[in-house]
Structures are given as C-alpha cells and as structure tokens.
C-alpha cells in the first residue's frame, strides 16, 4: 500500500524561502564580494535552469529537504576566482571550481540551518556534493515543494533551490 | 607569529590564508583534517590554530579535544571557523576547548577582531 503523499503548506514554507534568500545574499556579499540581483521565484519543477555545476546539501530534522545551488561553468569560474583571490583572467582547475561551489553551498545551507534554529527548526545537514557536466538533470526523490530562487551575478545567472518536505498530513 | 589552518576545503584554507596574508601574517601551515592538524602541531611551534568543525577522518571538535590532551597545548589559542552557529553548537565547541568562534560567512575585519581577542585572552 502506497504511503500518502506529503502535504506542503506554502504559507509555512514561505519564511524558509525568505531566509534562504537572505542567506544567499549574505554569503555572496561577504565572501564573494558581489551584490546579487534577484529574479522572480519559480515554484515546481517545470522549469530547470541551464547549469553545469550543481552543489547540493540535504537537511533533516523537524523538516527535511535539500538546498541546491546551480551555476554555469562561467559563473562557477567567476565565483571561484573571487573566493580564491584569483585574477579573472586566471583559469581555475575543475577540482578548484568543484571545491569552491561546494563551499558556497555549504555556507548558504549552514547559514540557513543556523537561522532556522533560532526559529525552533533543529536540523542536521549533510556534507556538500557537487556535480559537474553538460547534460544532466537534478531530481529529488520526494513529493515536497520545490522553489527556485533566481539571481544574477554580473553577467551570470545562478539559482538556489529549496526542496522541502513537511510532515505528512494524515486523514 | 605562526598559524595552523585546519580545513578539508582547499577553498576555505585559501580564503583564510589570503586573509591572514592581508593582515600581515605569512607563517602559515595547513592541514586537511584534525589528524593532519595534530601531526603539524608536533612538527614545530604554533602560536594560533584556526580550525573548521566538519571534516572527514577527525573533525574539529575531536581535534581540539586531542590537542588539549597534549602536553603544553592546554592554552594554545584555537579559533573555530564554521557554519555551525546554533547555540548548542557554540556551547559544545567551547566545552571542547575552543578559545573563540567565527561564523561563516565572515569578513577579514571579523577574523582580525577574533585573532586580536584570542591573543589577548
């Protein structure tokens, strides 16, 4: 017999989305040294960003889900150069880019966890994983709510996604 | 002034080393986890340790506990740089023997303030 699908309360998850947005601005403003412009959030999984470098961290506790960071190769290189203090003409290696995107994802998700802890949400977070490539699709094995936050960093589009599953409503 | 930076992320080590360089500190050793950190501490004098919390093999808390159990290292200043900033995390870190705490994301001013504070401790 199949389990009932999780029911996500949009009103309940809105504060989490706003917190994640604030954490992303904070990490980029402080560590990358650049301000981000915001786009309109996308709810659901119909529209997937064109991304080559994806960092993700899972969290679990009072609720569970994923924080996912998406960038193009060019965007990920620009972020890496800023973090490492490299000249923009420098070409960071793939391991350097992967590690930098993992660290960015870690800082966003870690800040998110800390801020939500002050609201009573106690979560454990996983270590970051980073996928790099040119033709892949990230999907979460959950029926939870997916909200994609688009940002623009100079000429680069980046996305931060919150995939969240709340408690199952039993009828 | 000799530093030891312990972090599994090469990115974060570079960020911290670059920050220390800007502050005028050039004698810096690096380690990728707590176990490597303990090896580095025995290789030569260290005046201040900057460590991450979440690391493979031996995490920051285990590293600090092991460090504090070593002869002559009970009062070595240790600065923890981490995203783990919930109240319970900070209490656990202080109990393990952390001297001071930096929450990621951080600015170079924050690092400077914390270094000054632990050296004055």
Boltz contact constraints between the chains, C-beta under 6 A:
constraints:
  - contact:
      token1: [A, 26]
      token2: [B, 105]
      max_distance: 6.0
  - contact:
      token1: [A, 27]
      token2: [B, 105]
      max_distance: 6.0
  - contact:
      token1: [A, 30]
      token2: [B, 105]
      max_distance: 6.0
  - contact:
      token1: [A, 30]
      token2: [B, 107]
      max_distance: 6.0
  - contact:
      token1: [A, 31]
      token2: [B, 105]
      max_distance: 6.0
  - contact:
      token1: [A, 83]
      token2: [B, 11]
      max_distance: 6.0
  - contact:
      token1: [A, 84]
      token2: [B, 14]
      max_distance: 6.0
  - contact:
      token1: [A, 85]
      token2: [B, 18]
      max_distance: 6.0
  - contact:
      token1: [A, 99]
      token2: [B, 9]
      max_distance: 6.0
  - contact:
      token1: [A, 99]
      token2: [B, 10]
      max_distance: 6.0
  - contact:
      token1: [A, 99]
      token2: [B, 11]
      max_distance: 6.0
  - contact:
      token1: [A, 100]
      token2: [B, 11]
      max_distance: 6.0
  - contact:
      token1: [A, 103]
      token2: [B, 9]
      max_distance: 6.0
  - contact:
      token1: [A, 103]
      token2: [B, 11]
      max_distance: 6.0
  - contact:
      token1: [A, 103]
      token2: [B, 12]
      max_distance: 6.0
  - contact:
      token1: [A, 107]
      token2: [B, 83]
      max_distance: 6.0
  - contact:
      token1: [A, 107]
      token2: [B, 104]
      max_distance: 6.0
  - contact:
      token1: [A, 107]
      token2: [B, 105]
      max_distance: 6.0
  - contact:
      token1: [A, 110]
      token2: [B, 83]
      max_distance: 6.0
  - contact:
      token1: [A, 114]
      token2: [B, 85]
      max_distance: 6.0
  - contact:
      token1: [A, 114]
      token2: [B, 86]
      max_distance: 6.0
  - contact:
      token1: [A, 117]
      token2: [B, 86]
      max_distance: 6.0
